[in-house]
Amino acid sequence: MTQSPPSLPDIPGYRLRKLLGRGGMATVFLAEPDGGGAKVAVKVMRAPPGADHEWSARFLREAAILQKFDHPNIVKVYAVGENNGDHYMVMEHLDHGDLTTWIKQGLQPVDALRVLRPIALALDYAHQQGYIHRDVKPDNVLFRADGTPVLTDFGVARPRRADVRLTQMGMVVGTPKYMSPEQHKGLDVDTRSDIYSLGIVFYEMLTREVPFDGADSMSIGMKHLGEPVPRLPPKFARFQRLMDTLLEKDPGKRIARGETVAKAIDLLLSQPEPSAKLAIAATNALARGIDVKETETKTGMFSKACDIAISIGAQDYETLQKHCATATSALFDWQKDAGKKARNISIDFFVHPWILARARDYAKKLSQSEDYAFLQERKARVRIHDLDGTLEQELVLGEAPAQA
C-alpha cells in the first residue's frame, strides 16, 4: 500500500492528498483509491482528549445511517472503518462548492426553487426511513459537478422513534440560526423541525440573509420563538405563502413532509413569472400606499375628457381599509369636479395574498352598490394583483361615453 504523506492520517486502501475541511467532530480529506478510480472524500474523526463515548457514537451513527440510504440527493458512503484509533468514512467527493457559497454569489428565484425541491425530497426520504436530520443549513448542502444538490452531514441525526434518547430533554442540538422553535426550547422534535430549517434556508437563498439573527444563540432563539416571519421583499411576494407555512412557529400548522414542499414548488415553477413592469409597479405601490392621478385630455376643438387612476398597495387589512376609504373619497370628488368630462377610471390593487379576498370585496362593492352607479356610466377597470404583480382578478364596469 502506498503510504500517505506524514502529516495526513493513514487510511487503508486510500492515498490522502489534501485537507478539504475541518469541523467540530471530524476532518475531511481528498483521497484517491490505491487501485485507481474516482477521487473520494474521507471523513476522519479523532476525538479530543477527555471526550466521552458520544463523540465516536455520533460519527458511527452517521455512517450507519448513510450506508442505509440510497437517494440521488443524499451523499453516498462507500466504506466505513477504524485505523489506529481513527474512525473514518469514505464518501463521494462533492467538488462544486456548497450552498453557502452559492448564496453569496447570488441565486435567481427559479434556481433557489430548483435547489430547494431536491433537498426537500431528500429530507422526505430520510424521514420515511425513520431519521430526522436536525441540522439542515447551507453548509450541509453540497453540489456535484453537474449542479445536483446533495444533503450531507447526518452527524446529529436521530431516529424518529428512538428507544434510547440520544439527547436529554433541554439539550439544544443544531445551528441556532436554522433551528426550529421547538429545537430552541430543547423539546423533542419530528420531521417538521427539518421543514422549518429548510424554510430558513429558502429565505436565505432569496434574500442572502437569515430571517432571525442576533449576537448570541439566546437572542437568536428568542426571535425564532417570538418574532413574526419577516415579509419577503415585494419582488419575492409570490413565495410568501410557502414561506409562511414552512416557518409556522406552531408545528401543528407547519408543513410536515418534504414531498408536500416539492409539490408546492412544482406549482410555483409551473406558473409564469410576473412581468418586470408589474413587479416594479407592485414595489412602487407598496412604497406609496395609495396614489391618485387625474389626467385631462383634449378630445376636440372645445371638448376635454378627464381620467382617474388609483393605485393601492397594502400588506394588511387595516392599511387596505384606510386606503379604500381614501380611494372612495377621491372617486366622488373626481366625479363631482369632472362632471360630463369624466371618462376612464382605473383602480389597481397590489396586496398581500392574505387580503386578496378583502380587495375583491371592495371591487364587488364598486360593481354592485348604487352609491357607485356612476362607475357603470363610465369605463371603469378594477385590477387586483398579488404583491409581485401577478394579476389575480380583473373587472371591467360600464363603457366610456361617446365624446361630443
N, C-alpha and C positions, 0 to 999 in steps of 0.2 A: 504493500500500500504506500502510495506517495504521502510523505509527511506534510502537514500543514505548516505554514510559517510559524516560528516560535511564539509570536505574540497572539496567535489565534488558537482557540480550543481545538482539540484533536477529536474529530468525529469519524468513526469507522465508515469507510466507503465513500467519503467525500473530501474534496480539497477546498477548504475555506479560503476565499480570495480577499474579501474586504468587509468592513463593517457597514451595514445598511442603516441600523438604527438601534437605539437603546431605550428601554422603558424601565418602569419601576421594578418589574419582576424578571425581565429577560432581555437578552441582546440578540439581534438578528444579523446574520451574516449572509453574504452572497457566496454560493458554493457551486462546484462542479462535481458530478458523479465521477468516481475513479474510472468507470467503464465508458465514459463519454456520455453525451446526451445533453439535453437542455439544462440550462442553469437553474438552480433552485435556491430557495431561501431557507436557511437553517436557523431556527429559533432555539437559543440555548438559555437554560435557566440555571443560575447559580445563586443559591440563597445566601444572603449576607450573614455574617457571624451573629449568632443568637436568634436567628429566625426560627419560628416554630414550624411544625409539620404542615401548616396550612399553605405555606409558600409552595412546596412541591405538590401538595394536593391540588391546588388550583391549576397548576401547569398540566399535571397529568389528567385532570378533569377536562381541560380544554382539548387536549389531544384526543381523549376518548370520545368527546362529543363530535369533533370534526371528522374523525375517522368513520363515524356512523353516517355522516351527511353525504348526500350526492345531489348537489344543486348547482346550476351554472353560475349563480351569483353568490356562492359561499366558497371561501378559499379551500383549495384541495390540499389534503395532507397525504404524503406518500409513505412516511415512516416515522416511528417514534422509538426512542431508546434512551439508554443511560450509559455514560462512559466516564470513568474517573470522577464520579460524584456529580457530573453534569447531566441533567436531563435535557434532551433535545428533541426537536420536532422538525422534520423535513417537509417543506411546503412548496407549492408553486411560487415562482418568483413573479411578482406583480410589479412591472417596471415602468408604468406610465403615470406615476405620481399618485397623490391622494386627493380626496375631495377638498381638504383644507386649501391645498394649492390651487385647485380649480376654482374655488370660490374667490380667492384673492385675485385671480386673473379675470374673473367676471364670467357669469353664466347667463345666457339668454333664458327667459322663462320656459320655452319649449325644451331646452337642454336640461333644465332643472327637473322638469317633469319626467324626462326620459332617464334621468339618473334615479329619481325617487321611485319610479314604478318597479324596476327590478329589485331594488333593496327592500321595498315593501313585500314583494313576493318571496324574497329570501327569508325575511322575518316570518312570514306566514308559514313557510316550510319548516323553519326551526321550531315555531310554536306548535305545529302539527306533530312534530317529532317529540314534543314534550319539553322544549327548552326555551327559556327567556334569556335574551342577550344581556340586558341591564346596563350596557354601556355603548349605546348607539350614538355615534358622533362622527363628524367629518374625518377625523384622524383614522377611524376604523373602516373607512370605505376607500379601497384602493382600485386601481384600474389596470386592466390588461392592455396590451399594445393596440388592440382593436377598439379600445374605448369602453369595453364592458366593465361596469362597476361590480365590485366584489366586496362582500361583507367579511370582515376579519375580526380577530381578537375576541374569542369567546372565553377569555380568562376568568371573567366574573359571572359567566352564565350559570344558571341554576335550573334544575328540573322544575317544571310547573307544579308538580305534586311530589315534593321530596319527603321521603320517610325520615331522613335526618336533616335537620335545619342546618344549612350551610352558613347562615349568618344569624346572629342573635337579633331579636327584636330591638329596635332602636339603633342598630348599626347601619350607617349610611354607606351604600356601595354604588359607585358610578362617578360621573363627572358632573359637578354641580350645575353648570350652565345648561346641561342637556337632560337633567334628571326630572322625573315627574314629581308632582306634589306629594304623592304617596311615598316615593323614594326619599324625599327630603324629610318626611315625617318619620322615616325609619320603619314604615309599615311593610307588611308582606306585599309582594307585587305579583301581577299577572301579565298577560300579553299586552294589555292596554298601556302599561308603562312604557314598553318599547315603542308603541304607536305614538305616544306623547313625545318621546325623544326624537322620533322620525319627523314630527311636526316642527320641532325646534330646528332640525337640520334643514327642512324645507324653507322655513322662514329665513335662515341664514343664506341659503342658496339664492334667494330672491333679493335680499337686501344687503348682504355682506356683513350683517351683524346679528347677534342673537337678540331675542326679544327681552330677555331678562339678564342683566349683568350687575356686578357690584364689586366692592373692594375685597370681599371675602365670601366664603361659602355660606355663612349665615345670612348675610344680606341678600345674596342671590336666592337662597331658599325662601326667604320671606316674600320676595317678589313672585316667585313661582306659586306660592301658596295664596297670596292675597291680591296681586295686581291683575287687572284685566289684560287680555291679549292685545298688544298694540295694533292699531289699524295698519294694514299694509298701505303703502303709497297708492294713490288712485290708479296708477298705471298697472298695478297688480290686483286691482279690486276683484277681478273675476275669480281669483283664488281664495278670497276671504272666507267663503262658506266652507271650503275644505279645510282651511287653516283653523277656523273656529272649532270644527269637530275634532280635528287632530289634537288641539291644545285645550280641550274642555277639561277644566280642573276636576270635575266630578267624573271618576272613571266610569260610572254607570251611564253617563251621557256621551262618552267618548267612543269613537270607532274601535271595535275590538279586534278586527282582523286585517292583516296586510292585504288580503285578497280584496276586501272592500275598498281599501285605499287605491289599489290598482284599477278597479272598475271606475272609481271616481276620476282617476287620471285619464283613463281611456275616453271618458265622456268629455273632459276638458280638451283633450287632443283632437277630438272629432269636431269640435265647434270652431268656426272660423274666428281668427283674431279680429278684434275691432280695428277699424281703420285708425291710422295715426292721428288723423284730423279730429276724429271723435274722441280719442283718448286725451288729446290736448284740450279739447273743449270741456271734457269732464273735469280735468285738473283745474282749469280756469274757473269753471262754475263752482267748484268746491271752495276755491280760494275766495271768490267774491260773495258767495252765499246766494244773493239774488241780484240780477242785473236787468234793468228795464231800458229798452231803447225804442224811441219813437222816430220814425223817418217820414219825410214828406216828399212825394214825387210829383212832378208836373206831368199831367196826362193830356193836356190840351192847351189851347191859347189862354183860356181863363179858368181852367179846372186843375185841381190837385187831388191826390189821394194820400191818405195817411195810413201807415202800417205801425204795428207794435210787435216787438219781440221780447219775450220774457224768458230768462234763464234762471233756473233754481237748482242749487246744489245743497245737499243735506246728507248728514250721516246718522241723524237720529230724528225721532218723531217730533220732539219739541221744536227743533230747528225748522223742520218741514212745516209745522203748523204756523209758525211765525212768518215764514216766507210766503206761504199760501195766502195768509191774510194781507200781506203787503201786495202780492200779485193781484188779489181781488180788488183792492182799493185802486191800484194802478189801472186796471181794466175799466172800471167805472169812470174814473177821471178822464181816461183817454176817449172813451165813448162819448162822454159829455162834451169834451173840448173839440173833438174832431167832427162830431155830427155826421152830416151826409158824406163827408170826405173819408170817413172810416172805411178801411178796406181789409187788408190781411192781418190776421192775428196768429202768432206762433208762440207756443209755450213749450219749453224743453226742460224736463226734469232730469237731473243726474243725481241719483240717490243710492244709498246703501241697500243691498239686497233685502235686508230686514224690513225696510219700509217701502218696498215696491208696492205692496198692496195699499198702503196709505196714499201713495201718489195716484194709484188707479182710482181710489175712492174720490179724490179731488177731481180727476178727469171726468169721472162719471157724473159728478155734481154739475160740472160745466156743461155737459151734454144734455142733461135732463131737467135741471132746475129752471123754472120760469124766470127766476131772477137773472138768468144769463141768456134770455131769449135773443138778445141782440147778436149773440155769437152765431145763431142759426141763420142770421141775415147777412153774415159776413163769411169769408173763408177763414175758418179757424182750424189750425192744426196743432194737436197736442201730442208730443212725443215723450215717452218715458224710457230713460236709459239707466243701465247699471253704471256704477262709478268708473268703469273702464271704457265707457262709451257704447257698450253693446245695447242695441235698440231692443227693448222688451215689449213695447206696445206703441201703437200709433193710432190716433183718432183724427178724422177729418170731419169737421162740422160745417154745414152750410156751403154756400158758394159765394164768391166775390160778386158784388153787384156790378151791373154794367155801368161803365162810365159815360157820362154825357159828353 
